[in-house]
Amino acid sequence: MSPHPPALFPLFADLRGRRVLVVGGGAVARRKAEALLQAGARVLVGAPVLEPQLAQWLAAARIEHLAGTFAPEWLDAAWLVIAATDDVATNRAVVEAADARRIFANAVDDAGLSRFHVPARVERGPLQIAISSGGGAPMLARLVRERLELQFDESFGALADLLARNRQRIRARWPGLDARRRGFAGLLSGPLQGLLRKRQHLAAERAFDDALRGNDPPARGSVALVGAGPGDPGLLTLRALRLLNEADVILHDRLVSDEVLQLARRDAERISVGKHAGDGGHSQAQINALLVALAAAGKRVVRLKGGDPFVFGRGGEELQALRAHAIDCEVVPGITAALACAAHAGIPLTHRDHAQALQLVTAHGRDDIDALDWSALARPRQTLAFYMGVAALDQVQAQLLAHGMPATTPFAIVENGSRAAQRVVAGALADLPALARAHAVRAPALLIVGEVAAHACSLHWFGREPLTTADAASPLLAAA
């Protein structure tokens, strides 16, 4: 005989228009009443007094109220009852009275007294996933629910609604159970859910109709341009994480961290297409051609980029190439370096006392430097965030000073922002290149210039304290 008690029998109850009694008038009773109202139940709340939200629902005729202490006749005509008071004796009396009437009862936070349990749920429209630990480990059920929330996006609700609305058509198209299973497999492996995910509902309806008619389109892959953020895997979006777990192939830049790549599907092919200055790596044209070729071969491709695909990431060029070849594609934004590095360095980019504007600037090479409007960049009361500017610090300093920016203007360089190896170097514009050399700053690093950069020394919260002139060897500064 098993040492464990029998498992609970899972059941989804149709409570539309049916009376459910909630005994209790506090916050717990309110939460239970709210869930019952969402299920379409007629909610009767029994309690001496009602908390404010329940009182508002009563005034709006959303619930009914039995004033006073519990009496067994409150159960008359009830289909279910929930005992939600803070008094154990009252909850036990409710359950015993319900047992006598063969009415299922739940006593909140009392698994042994409950005759049914309310599970943790993941809800996506008509699709519901219920998780129960039998009442013995509710925190474990909550953890499982949180993980499932990451795996099932809102498109599952739209898909469930589409399939439910067309249930009779599906049964008529595939009357046999085996044929229906194969038909569903084809539907779910096709473009249907991807279209719903992009909220292209009319296109999804057409794809569904084509599948029912047997007009299957030729197998064709897709490309998602995904922002990997600054490196901390905790900063990935949920959508990015889902796509990484669905990908057949991942093309990633060199700035994408190993920790992020470890979250991807284990058997996905990984191709590094990162470009280093002067190393003859993949050109942008080669990357575009590879994306098109892989998608045309039916692969689900994730083009994984550090930061955000559309902020100095050439995502726009890749999207243009994909659209030119009619490749199914989507863009998933990531946290760009300016936002992530500033936040992890304690720098408020638009602090109202110091900055009324923020400019994102790339300073990758000589041509980039010469093309910038330095007069506009040197204006006061703004913040400048320079991407890819480590090799051009001398030119950046010279141009800003030449166009009138005070030499005392604060700067901060954030190296490996958000990662375990993050370093912040802070000082005044007059010392920018020398201080960077003294502390051997290396890419990836972001340069922030403006009054807000001074907050790096007072508001830092992540990693080691900022390095300043006082931390550098004076001979190095003197020689610079």
Rosetta blueprint (number, residue, H / E / L):
1 M L
2 S L
3 P L
4 H L
5 P L
6 P L
7 A L
8 L L
9 F L
10 P L
11 L L
12 F L
13 A L
14 D L
15 L L
16 R L
17 G L
18 R L
19 R E
20 V E
21 L E
22 V E
23 V E
24 G L
25 G L
26 G L
27 A H
28 V H
29 A H
30 R H
31 R H
32 K H
33 A H
34 E H
35 A H
36 L H
37 L H
38 Q H
39 A L
40 G L
41 A L
42 R E
43 V E
44 L E
45 V E
46 G E
47 A E
48 P L
49 V L
50 L L
51 E L
52 P H
53 Q H
54 L H
55 A H
56 Q H
57 W H
58 L H
59 A H
60 A L
61 A L
62 R L
63 I L
64 E E
65 H E
66 L E
67 A E
68 G L
69 T L
70 F L
71 A L
72 P H
73 E H
74 W H
75 L H
76 D L
77 A L
78 A L
79 W L
80 L E
81 V E
82 I E
83 A E
84 A L
85 T L
86 D L
87 D L
88 V H
89 A H
90 T H
91 N H
92 R H
93 A H
94 V H
95 V H
96 E H
97 A H
98 A H
99 D H
100 A H
101 R L
102 R L
103 I L
104 F E
105 A E
106 N E
107 A E
108 V L
109 D L
110 D L
111 A L
112 G L
113 L L
114 S L
115 R L
116 F L
117 H L
118 V L
119 P L
120 A E
121 R E
122 V E
123 E E
124 R E
125 G L
126 P L
127 L E
128 Q E
129 I E
130 A E
131 I E
132 S L
133 S L
134 G L
135 G L
136 G L
137 A L
138 P H
139 M H
140 L H
141 A H
142 R H
143 L H
144 V H
145 R H
146 E H
147 R H
148 L H
149 E H
150 L H
151 Q H
152 F L
153 D L
154 E L
155 S H
156 F H
157 G H
158 A H
159 L H
160 A H
161 D H
162 L H
163 L H
164 A H
165 R H
166 N L
167 R H
168 Q H
169 R H
170 I H
171 R H
172 A H
173 R H
174 W L
175 P L
176 G L
177 L H
178 D H
179 A H
180 R H
181 R H
182 R H
183 G H
184 F H
185 A H
186 G H
187 L H
188 L H
189 S H
190 G L
191 P L
192 L H
193 Q H
194 G H
195 L H
196 L H
197 R H
198 K L
199 R L
200 Q L
201 H H
202 L H
203 A H
204 A H
205 E H
206 R H
207 A H
208 F H
209 D H
210 D H
211 A H
212 L H
213 R H
214 G L
215 N L
216 D L
217 P L
218 P L
219 A L
220 R L
221 G L
222 S E
223 V E
224 A E
225 L E
226 V E
227 G E
228 A L
229 G E
230 P L
231 G L
232 D L
233 P H
234 G H
235 L H
236 L L
237 T L
238 L H
239 R H
240 A H
241 L H
242 R H
243 L H
244 L H
245 N L
246 E L
247 A L
248 D L
249 V E
250 I E
251 L E
252 H E
253 D L
254 R L
255 L L
256 V L
257 S L
258 D H
259 E H
260 V H
261 L H
262 Q L
263 L L
264 A L
265 R L
266 R L
267 D L
268 A L
269 E E
270 R E
271 I E
272 S E
273 V L
274 G L
275 K L
276 H L
277 A L
278 G L
279 D L
280 G L
281 G L
282 H L
283 S L
284 Q H
285 A H
286 Q H
287 I H
288 N H
289 A H
290 L H
291 L H
292 V H
293 A H
294 L H
295 A H
296 A H
297 A L
298 G L
299 K L
300 R E
301 V E
302 V E
303 R E
304 L E
305 K E
306 G L
307 G E
308 D L
309 P L
310 F L
311 V L
312 F L
313 G L
314 R L
315 G H
316 G H
317 E H
318 E H
319 L H
320 Q H
321 A H
322 L H
323 R H
324 A H
325 H L
326 A L
327 I L
328 D E
329 C E
330 E E
331 V E
332 V E
333 P L
334 G L
335 I L
336 T L
337 A H
338 A H
339 L H
340 A H
341 C H
342 A H
343 A H
344 H H
345 A L
346 G L
347 I L
348 P L
349 L L
350 T L
351 H L
352 R L
353 D L
354 H L
355 A L
356 Q L
357 A L
358 L E
359 Q E
360 L E
361 V E
362 T E
363 A L
364 H L
365 G L
366 R H
367 D H
368 D H
369 I H
370 D H
371 A H
372 L L
373 D L
374 W H
375 S H
376 A H
377 L H
378 A L
379 R L
380 P L
381 R L
382 Q L
383 T E
384 L E
385 A E
386 F E
387 Y E
388 M L
389 G L
390 V H
391 A H
392 A H
393 L H
394 D H
395 Q H
396 V H
397 Q H
398 A H
399 Q H
400 L H
401 L H
402 A H
403 H L
404 G L
405 M L
406 P L
407 A L
408 T L
409 T L
410 P E
411 F E
412 A E
413 I E
414 V E
415 E E
416 N L
417 G L
418 S L
419 R L
420 A L
421 A L
422 Q L
423 R E
424 V E
425 V E
426 A E
427 G E
428 A E
429 L H
430 A H
431 D H
432 L H
433 P H
434 A H
435 L H
436 A H
437 R H
438 A H
439 H L
440 A L
441 V L
442 R L
443 A L
444 P L
445 A E
446 L E
447 L E
448 I E
449 V E
450 G L
451 E H
452 V H
453 A H
454 A H
455 H H
456 A H
457 C H
458 S H
459 L L
460 H L
461 W L
462 F L
463 G L
464 R L
465 E L
466 P L
467 L E
468 T L
469 T H
470 A H
471 D H
472 A L
473 A L
474 S H
475 P H
476 L H
477 L H
478 A H
479 A H
480 A L
